[in-house]
Amino acid sequence: MTKEKLYDIIKKPLITEKSMTAISMGKYTFEVVKDATKIEIAKAVELAFPGRKVKSVKTVYMPSHAKRMGYKFGRTDSSKKAIVTIEGDPITELTEI
């Protein structure tokens, strides 16, 4: 897989209270493309954080749910998130992806 495709796998980091507490344990949460595999996600994270090795990748499919805006009803987009565990010391700075 080319570097350009690997950079397209990770959409954005997910910043929540739970994901911020997991950073102290070396776990980082990213929103990824729905059809990305665990191996592709691991390669993309290693490319984004040079010199770090990925220990494990856990993926979760986030289904869409109903949402109401005023009197109109709709659905949110479904997505996939990956919880990536990195070996060694936790990363103190996130690089731009």
C-alpha positions in Angstrom: 0.0 0.0 0.0 1.3 3.4 -0.9 2.0 6.2 1.6 -0.8 8.4 0.2 -3.3 5.7 0.9 -2.0 5.1 4.4 -2.4 8.8 5.2 -6.0 8.6 4.0 -6.9 5.8 6.5 -6.8 7.9 9.6 -9.5 10.6 9.4 -9.0 12.4 12.8 -8.1 11.7 16.4 -11.1 11.4 18.7 -10.8 13.8 21.7 -13.1 12.7 24.6 -12.6 12.4 28.4 -12.3 8.7 28.1 -9.7 8.8 25.3 -7.7 11.5 27.1 -7.4 9.2 30.2 -6.4 6.3 28.0 -3.4 8.3 26.6 -1.6 7.9 29.9 -1.7 4.1 29.3 -0.4 4.5 25.7 -3.8 4.1 24.0 -4.8 6.5 21.3 -8.3 6.7 19.6 -8.7 7.6 16.0 -11.7 7.8 13.6 -10.7 5.7 10.6 -12.1 4.7 7.2 -14.9 2.1 7.5 -13.2 -0.5 5.2 -9.7 -0.2 6.8 -8.2 -3.4 8.3 -6.3 -3.6 11.6 -3.0 -4.2 9.7 -3.6 -1.1 7.5 -4.4 1.0 10.6 -1.3 -0.1 12.4 0.9 0.8 9.3 -0.8 4.2 9.1 -0.2 5.0 12.8 3.5 3.9 12.5 3.8 6.2 9.5 2.2 9.1 11.4 4.4 8.5 14.5 7.9 7.6 13.2 10.0 5.6 15.6 7.0 4.1 17.5 5.7 0.5 17.2 2.1 -0.4 17.4 1.4 -3.1 20.0 -2.3 -3.7 19.3 -5.3 -2.3 17.4 -8.9 -2.7 18.5 -11.6 -1.5 16.2 -15.2 -0.6 16.9 -18.0 0.0 14.3 -20.1 3.0 15.4 -23.6 2.6 13.7 -25.7 5.6 12.8 -28.5 6.8 15.1 -31.6 9.0 14.8 -31.1 12.7 15.4 -33.7 15.4 15.6 -33.1 19.1 14.6 -36.2 21.0 15.3 -39.1 19.3 13.6 -36.9 17.5 11.1 -35.6 14.0 11.7 -32.5 12.5 10.2 -29.6 10.1 10.9 -26.0 10.6 11.8 -23.2 9.0 9.7 -22.0 5.6 10.7 -18.2 5.4 11.3 -15.4 3.2 12.6 -13.0 4.0 15.4 -9.7 2.4 16.2 -8.1 2.2 19.7 -4.3 1.8 19.1 -1.9 0.8 21.8 1.7 2.0 21.3 4.7 0.3 22.8 7.0 2.3 25.1 6.4 5.7 26.7 3.2 7.6 25.8 3.6 10.2 23.1 3.5 13.7 24.5 2.7 15.5 21.3 0.4 14.5 18.5 1.8 15.2 15.1 -0.4 16.5 12.3 -2.0 13.7 10.3 
